[in-house]
Amino acid sequence: MSVEVHVPDDLVLVGYISGAFGIHGWVKIRPYSPDADAMLSAKTWWINKPDLHDVNRLEAKIHGEDVVARLVGVPDRNAAEALKGATIKISRKHFPALAEGEFYWHDLMGLAVENLQGENLGVVRDLMDNGAHPILRVAAADVPEAELQKHEKLIPFVDHFVKEVDQAAGKIQVDWGTDY
């Protein structure tokens, strides 16, 4: 008899397990964001190895650029190593509230991008961080992932270029030409 587990529909990918940490079952996680507050505040994580399932976090802390954590059911280094490569998702409800004008990257994904002249530049397909600021990777929605670099526009996510983010309308207005 199997027990059906309810998977929340608001899960957000926040990082991946890069390996074991120490000999007592701790795992090392590489977060996808420099701010790991959501990961540190959530007591339940969803891990995709071997299948997507929930796991309770016993302890977690920042360790350099990584997060290290002790999870229920991971008693030793071998069990921690077995999770290497697994992705971690958490429920959106565990994310800290943001100040006005701040956004989580995943909230920008898929938003339409148009310039001040009303020309459609595509949609936000991804974001990346160059160290100084995030960069929107914008391309048509139908461009295959393998072709993205050939067709994308890289728009710095800074006030100088990003004039308005309207999540309710599903669009971002930028000061960016179609020929950039």
N, C-alpha and C positions, 0 to 999 in steps of 0.2 A: 504494500500500500504506500503510495507516494503522496507527500504533502505538497500541495500547490502553493507556491510562494508568490505573493503579489509584488510585482515589480513596479515601482512608481513611474509615472509617465513624465516626470520632470527631472530625470537623471541628466547630469552634466559631466562630461569627461574632464577630469582634473589632473590626471597624471598617470604614470606607469611605474611599476615596480622594476627597478634596475638591478636588484640583487639582494643578497642577505647583508645584514649589518650585525656583526658580532656572532656569538655562538649560541645565544639564548632565544632564537626565533624571531628576532627583529628583522624587518624588511626596510630597504632603502627605496624611497620613492622620488622620482624626478617629477616635480610639479610642472604643469604647462603654463603656469603663471608665476611671476615673481612674488606674488602675494598669496600665501597658502592659508589664509585665515579660514576659508570655508572648509578646507580639509582638516584643519586642526579643531574646528568646532563641531564637526559632524561625528557622532558616535557610531553611526552605521555607514559603512562603505559598501559599494557593489563592485565585485571583482569578477572578471570574465574568464577565469581559469580555474577548473577545466570548463565550466559553463558559468553564465552570469548568475551570481548568487550574492546574498548579503553576508557581511561579516562584521562583527562588532570590533571596534577599535578599543584596546585597553589603555594604551598610552601613545602619544605622538609628540614630536618636537622638531624644531628646525635644527638642521645640522649642515651648516654651510649653505649651499644652494639646494640641498635636498631636504626631505622630511624623512625622519626615521620613525618607525611605528612598531608596536607590538600588537598583534591581532589574536583574537580568540581562535583556537584551533591550529595555531602555528607554534608548536612547542620547541622547535630546535632549528639549527642552521639548515639542515637538509630540507625541512618543510618550507623554510623561507626561500631557499634557492629554487625549489620547485615552482614558486610563484613568479620567478623572473620573467619579465615580458608582459605580465598581466596588466591590463588597464584598470584604473580606478575611476569610478563614477560616484557622485554623491547627489542627493536630492537638492534641488534649487532652494528649497525652504531653509537650508542650512547656510546659505550665503549671507554674509553681513549686508545690511542696508547700505546703499551708496548715497553720497551727497549729490545734490543737483548738478547735472552736467557730467556725471561720471557714469561709465557703462562697463558691464562685463563683456568681454570679447564675444562670448557665445550669443549675446543679445544682438550683436551687430551682424552676425552671419545671416546671409540671405537678404539683407536690406537692399533695396534698389538705390543706386547712386546716380545722381544727375548733377550737372553743372549749373552755374548761375544763368546760363542761356537756355536752360530747360532741356538740354540734350542728355539722352540716356547713355551712361558710361558702362552700365552693367550692374551686377550685384556683388556684394561682398562675399567672396568665395572663401577667404581665409584672412588671417592677420599674422603678422610676424613682428618681432621686436628687434630693432637694430641697436639697442642699448640706450639710445637717446629718447626714443619714443616709438609707439606702435606704428605700423604701416598697414593700410588696407590693401588687400590684394583683390582687385576688382576686375571682373571679366563677365562676359555673357554667361547666362545660366546653362546654356547648352554646350559650352566648351568642355570637352572631356578633360578629366583631371590630368592625364598624361600630357595634354597640350597646353595646360594652364600657363606655364611660364612664357610661351610664345605669344599669348594673347592678352595677358594681364596688364593692367595699369597699377603701378605702385604709388599710392597716395599717402603721404605722411598724415597721421591722425593727430594733427595739431590745429589750433584755432586759426592759424593763418590760412589754411586750406579748407578745413572742415567748418562750414558756416552754420549748419543746423543738422541735428539728428532728431528725427521725428519717428520714434518707435511705433507710435499709434498708427501713423500713416505708412509705416514700413519703408521709409526712405531717408537718405542722407543727401544733403545739398553741399556741394564742394565748389571751390574756386579752382577749377582744373579744366584745361582744354581737352578736346577730343584727340588732338594730335600730340599730346605729351607722351 
